[in-house]
């Protein structure tokens, strides 16, 4: 009964307008129009766990919101418990360091592990913030474009990756991979770590989508037991609380940890966490597993619905089931007009805001990344608007 109730909650539309949320209240900044249905930024139009809500409400009943700490057993043990229970990965609490955000952590890690003009290698299409953090750190961006196998799944061009890794100081990985939804297998991760060892590279793994592996098992980079590994994670994606700001990194290298903590505490002064994030992390990792399983069931249902809808109604667009993340990575390469025209029509005539794949670099051209973490009603409305645009394009072609 509890599971059914949760599914009903996830399918109950929620208005987020007027809450200062990027997805809805500031969509004009991204798309140039305000009267659209957005499926862009990666947070969820879904309610958070009641256990987290109640814990935050209880804390807010106290009249003082002072400085807090993360160096205590409740917070650290919660993370250790989650990695052990969910990913079968044993970590030492001393490896964990709080950080205000995953991207901040990656920026500081690049600063500590490389010097200006060093090369950072990542797979494309890739989360576009990776490009920004590398370039704005004064480092050189190296990319290895993923290849599509005969079954439509993404894989690594090992010859290309091997050749480029020879010039890299750091391999920057996203697992599961945003935007394609690829979940790296243990075999692939082992091969990546072997290439890192051969070239004396550091392996940085953004695992913020780790709890959203569907058809494939998630493997943390920490299971590779490669000392030059740093993993980044947060509850923000899994439990839909990015507004609470906070993340953590996990690194077995003691010297790296000490240097990172010096930067956050004595130079950047971001070492004092939001107490609400600390409480939410403890509660999420100890009390919200059932809620998460129901959320994943809802997301899997949305994935299945989207795949079927695209097949039945959005030809010639193509969509295969995502291995991980909560995105539909839609192939629009066979549309009967330019992608630029199609994308403009989606925004201005379909009134639907979806991320264009080209922002994710090589391999993202002619793709759309649609956020599926919403109610079924919203998803249906969005896909129906895409269908309207395709039908209009087909009508124009018939009249030419």
C-alpha positions in Angstrom: 0.0 0.0 0.0 2.9 2.4 0.9 4.4 1.8 -2.5 1.1 2.5 -4.3 0.8 5.7 -2.3 4.2 6.8 -3.3 3.6 6.1 -7.0 0.4 8.3 -6.8 2.5 11.1 -5.2 5.0 10.9 -8.1 2.2 11.1 -10.6 0.5 14.1 -8.9 1.5 17.2 -10.8 3.2 19.8 -8.7 3.4 23.5 -9.6 6.9 24.8 -8.9 6.2 28.3 -10.3 6.9 31.1 -7.9 9.4 29.0 -5.9 12.5 30.7 -7.5 13.3 27.4 -9.2 15.6 27.5 -12.2 13.6 24.9 -14.2 10.3 26.9 -14.3 10.8 30.4 -13.0 13.9 31.2 -15.0 13.4 29.1 -18.2 13.4 32.3 -20.3 17.1 32.7 -19.5 17.8 29.4 -21.3 15.2 29.3 -24.0 14.3 32.9 -24.6 10.6 32.4 -23.9 8.7 32.0 -20.6 5.5 30.2 -21.6 6.9 26.7 -22.2 7.0 23.3 -20.5 10.6 22.8 -19.4 12.5 19.5 -19.4 15.9 20.9 -19.1 18.0 21.2 -15.9 18.5 18.0 -14.0 16.4 18.2 -11.0 13.0 16.5 -10.5 9.5 17.8 -10.6 8.7 15.3 -7.9 8.3 15.6 -4.1 11.1 14.7 -1.7 10.9 12.0 0.9 8.6 12.7 3.9 11.4 11.5 6.2 13.7 14.3 5.0 10.9 16.8 5.1 10.0 15.9 8.7 13.7 16.0 9.8 14.2 19.4 8.3 11.0 20.8 9.7 12.0 19.6 13.2 15.4 21.3 12.9 13.8 24.5 11.7 11.6 24.6 14.8 14.8 25.5 16.7 15.2 29.3 16.6 18.9 29.3 15.8 20.6 28.3 12.6 24.3 28.5 13.5 27.5 27.1 12.0 27.8 23.4 11.7 30.4 20.6 11.2 30.7 17.5 9.0 33.5 15.8 10.9 31.3 13.5 13.0 30.3 9.9 12.9 26.6 10.3 12.1 27.4 12.0 8.8 30.5 10.0 7.8 29.0 6.7 8.8 25.9 7.4 6.7 28.0 7.8 3.6 30.1 4.7 4.4 26.8 2.7 5.0 25.4 3.8 1.7 28.4 2.9 -0.4 28.6 -0.4 1.4 25.0 -1.3 1.1 24.2 0.1 -2.4 27.5 -0.4 -4.2 29.2 -3.2 -2.3 32.1 -0.8 -1.8 34.0 -0.5 1.5 35.4 3.0 2.2 37.2 4.4 5.1 35.5 7.4 6.8 38.8 9.2 6.7 38.6 9.3 2.9 35.5 11.5 3.0 35.6 15.3 2.8 32.6 17.7 2.7 32.4 20.2 -0.2 29.7 22.7 -1.2 29.2 21.1 -4.6 30.5 18.4 -6.9 31.7 20.9 -9.5 33.5 22.9 -6.9 35.3 19.8 -5.8 36.2 18.9 -9.4 37.6 22.4 -10.0 39.7 22.2 -6.8 40.9 18.7 -7.6 42.1 19.8 -11.0 43.9 22.7 -9.3 45.6 20.4 -6.9 46.5 17.6 -9.3 47.5 19.5 -12.4 49.2 22.8 -13.5 48.0 25.2 -16.2 48.2 23.8 -19.7 48.0 20.2 -18.5 45.5 18.1 -20.5 42.3 16.7 -19.0 40.6 13.8 -20.9 36.9 13.1 -20.9 34.4 11.2 -23.0 31.9 13.1 -25.2 29.1 13.8 -25.4 29.7 15.0 -21.9 28.1 17.1 -19.1 28.8 20.6 -20.4 30.0 21.9 -17.0 33.1 19.6 -17.5 34.1 21.7 -20.5 33.7 24.9 -18.5 35.6 23.7 -15.4 38.6 22.5 -17.5 38.8 25.6 -19.7 38.3 28.1 -16.9 41.0 26.3 -14.8 43.5 27.1 -17.6 43.8 23.4 -18.5 43.5 21.9 -22.0 40.4 19.9 -22.9 41.0 16.5 -24.5 38.0 14.5 -25.7 37.4 11.0 -26.8 34.0 10.6 -28.5 32.0 7.6 -27.6 30.9 5.2 -30.4 27.5 3.6 -30.9 27.6 -0.2 -31.2 25.3 -2.2 -33.5 22.8 -2.6 -30.7 22.6 1.2 -30.2 24.5 1.2 -27.0 27.5 3.5 -26.4 31.0 2.2 -26.1 34.6 3.4 -25.9 36.8 3.8 -28.9 39.7 2.2 -27.1 42.3 3.0 -29.8 41.4 6.7 -29.7 41.2 6.7 -25.9 44.5 5.0 -25.5 46.2 7.5 -27.8 44.8 10.5 -26.1 45.4 9.3 -22.6 49.1 9.4 -23.3 48.9 13.2 -23.2 46.5 13.5 -20.2 47.2 14.1 -16.5 43.6 13.4 -15.5 40.8 11.2 -16.8 37.5 12.9 -15.9 34.6 10.4 -15.8 30.9 10.7 -15.3 29.2 7.5 -14.1 26.4 7.0 -15.0 27.2 9.1 -18.0 25.4 12.4 -18.5 23.8 12.9 -21.1 23.8 9.4 -22.8 22.7 7.4 -19.7 25.6 5.0 -20.2 26.5 3.0 -17.1 30.1 1.9 -17.2 30.7 -1.8 -16.6 33.2 -3.1 -14.2 35.2 -4.5 -17.1 35.3 -1.0 -18.8 36.3 0.7 -15.5 39.1 -1.8 -15.0 40.4 -1.1 -18.5 40.2 2.6 -17.9 42.1 2.3 -14.6 44.8 0.2 -16.4 45.3 3.0 -18.9 45.5 5.5 -16.0 48.2 3.3 -14.3 50.1 3.0 -17.6 50.1 6.8 -18.1 50.3 7.8 -14.5 47.0 9.6 -14.7 44.5 10.5 -11.9 41.0 9.1 -12.3 38.3 11.6 -11.2 34.8 10.0 -11.2 31.6 12.1 -10.9 29.1 9.6 -9.4 26.3 12.0 -8.6 23.8 9.8 -10.7 25.0 6.6 -9.1 21.6 5.7 -7.6 19.9 5.9 -11.0 21.3 2.7 -12.7 18.4 0.8 -14.2 19.1 -2.0 -16.7 22.8 -2.2 -15.7 24.6 -2.5 -12.4 26.5 0.5 -11.1 30.1 0.0 -10.2 32.0 2.8 -8.2 35.5 3.7 -9.3 36.5 3.1 -5.7 36.1 -0.7 -6.3 39.1 -0.6 -8.7 41.4 0.0 -5.7 43.5 2.5 -7.7 45.1 4.9 -5.3 45.0 7.9 -7.7 41.2 7.9 -7.7 38.8 10.6 -6.4 35.1 10.1 -6.4 32.5 12.9 -6.1 28.9 12.5 -5.0 25.9 14.1 -3.3 22.4 13.4 -2.2 21.2 16.3 -4.4 20.2 14.3 -7.5 19.1 11.1 -5.8 16.9 12.7 -3.2 16.1 15.9 -5.2 17.5 18.4 -2.7 20.0 20.6 -4.7 18.6 23.6 -2.9 20.3 22.3 0.3 23.7 22.7 -1.3 26.4 20.2 -0.3 28.4 17.3 -1.5 31.3 15.1 -0.6 34.4 13.6 -2.2 36.0 10.2 -1.4 39.7 9.8 -1.9 42.1 7.1 -0.5 45.1 9.5 -1.0 45.8 11.1 2.4 48.0 13.9 1.0 45.3 14.9 -1.5 42.7 15.0 1.2 44.8 17.2 3.4 45.5 19.7 0.6 41.9 19.8 -0.3 40.8 20.4 3.2 43.3 23.2 3.6 41.9 24.9 0.5 38.3 24.6 1.6 38.9 25.7 5.2 41.7 28.3 5.1 41.6 29.8 1.6 38.1 29.4 0.1 36.3 29.3 3.5 33.6 26.8 2.4 34.3 24.1 4.9 31.3 24.9 7.2 28.4 23.0 5.8 24.7 23.7 5.7 23.3 22.0 8.7 20.2 21.2 6.7 22.3 19.3 4.1 24.0 17.4 6.9 20.7 16.3 8.4 19.2 15.5 5.0 22.3 13.3 4.1 22.0 11.4 7.4 18.3 10.8 7.0 18.5 10.0 3.3 21.2 7.4 3.6 19.6 5.7 6.7 15.8 6.0 6.2 14.9 6.6 2.6 15.7 3.3 0.8 12.1 2.3 0.3 11.2 5.8 -1.1 14.2 5.6 -3.5 13.1 2.2 -4.8 9.6 3.6 -5.5 11.1 6.6 -7.2 13.2 4.4 -9.4 10.1 2.4 -10.3 8.4 5.6 -11.3 11.3 6.7 -13.4 11.6 3.3 -15.1 8.0 3.5 -16.0 8.5 6.9 -17.5 11.5 5.6 -19.4 9.4 2.7 -20.8 6.6 5.1 -21.7 8.9 7.5 -23.5 10.5 4.7 -25.5 7.1 3.4 -26.6 5.7 6.9 -27.3 8.7 7.8 -29.5 8.4 4.6 -31.4 4.7 5.0 -32.0 4.3 8.7 -32.5 7.6 10.5 -33.1 9.1 8.8 -36.2 11.8 9.4 -37.5 13.1 10.2 -34.0 14.7 7.3 -32.2 15.1 6.5 -28.5 16.5 3.4 -26.8 16.1 2.6 -23.1 18.5 4.4 -20.9 20.9 2.4 -18.8 21.1 5.1 -16.1 20.3 8.7 -15.2 16.8 10.0 -15.7 17.2 11.4 -19.2 15.8 10.4 -22.6 18.6 10.8 -25.1 16.7 11.2 -28.4 18.3 10.8 -31.8 16.9 13.4 -34.2 19.4 12.8 -37.0 16.8 11.7 -39.5 14.4 14.6 -39.1 13.3 16.0 -42.5 14.7 19.5 -41.9 17.7 21.0 -40.2 18.1 20.3 -36.5 18.3 24.1 -36.0 14.9 24.6 -37.5 13.4 21.7 -35.6 14.8 22.9 -32.3 13.5 26.5 -32.9 10.1 25.1 -33.7 10.0 23.0 -30.5 10.6 26.2 -28.4 8.5 28.8 -30.3 5.7 26.7 -31.7 5.6 23.5 -29.6 6.3 25.6 -26.4 8.5 22.8 -25.0 12.0 23.4 -23.6 14.4 20.5 -24.1 18.2 20.6 -24.0 19.9 20.5 -27.4 22.6 17.8 -27.6 25.2 20.0 -29.2 25.9 21.7 -25.9 27.4 18.3 -24.7 30.2 18.4 -27.3 31.2 16.1 -30.1 28.7 13.2 -30.5 25.8 15.3 -29.2 24.8 16.9 -32.5 21.3 16.2 -33.6 20.2 14.8 -30.2 17.8 16.1 -27.5 18.2 15.4 -23.8 14.8 15.3 -22.2 14.4 15.1 -18.4 12.1 12.3 -17.5 11.9 13.0 -13.7 8.4 14.3 -13.6 4.8 13.2 -13.5 3.4 11.1 -16.3 1.0 13.8 -17.2 3.8 16.4 -17.7 5.8 13.8 -19.7 2.8 13.1 -22.0 2.2 16.8 -22.5 5.8 17.4 -23.5 6.1 14.5 -25.9 2.7 15.5 -27.4 4.1 18.9 -28.2 7.1 17.3 -29.9 4.6 15.2 -31.9 2.8 18.4 -32.9 6.0 20.0 -34.2 6.9 16.8 -36.2 3.4 16.8 -37.7 3.8 20.4 -38.7 7.1 19.7 -40.4 5.6 16.8 -42.3 2.7 19.1 -43.4 5.1 21.7 -44.7 7.1 19.1 -46.6 3.9 17.8 -48.3 3.0 21.3 -49.5 6.4 22.0 -51.0 
